[in-house]
Amino acid sequence: LTEDDWHICKIKEVALFPDRIHVACSNPYDDDTADIYYFAAPGDSQHALTTNRLLTLLNTAYALGTDISLYLDPDDTANPPGCQEYDCRLLKGAVLSTDLLP
């Protein structure tokens, strides 16, 4: 894992859609071409277990008002449906801890 694959997010919103879940951060991830505020995970049945686990962590962090470390794919070609290349990246994992990563 490289440092570029992590973002400490101050959660602004958590959302559920038919094709994905996403989290919006009030602080952007800078990928050198754009400020990225949204991070999404696929909502299809193939990814349901991971997506449900992510949703649990995201909702917990949101309810507690705490930051969360997001593990992301910086490549915009990996984005799930509904995740735009100019403002969103694939969310691969998350860590909710008193010791934020990176």
Secondary structure, 3 states (H helix, E strand, C coil): CCHHHEEEECEEEEEEECCEEEEEEEEEEECCCCEEEEEEEECCHHHHHHHHHHHHHHHHHHHHCCCEEEEEECCHHHCCCCCCCCCEEEEEEEECCCCCCC
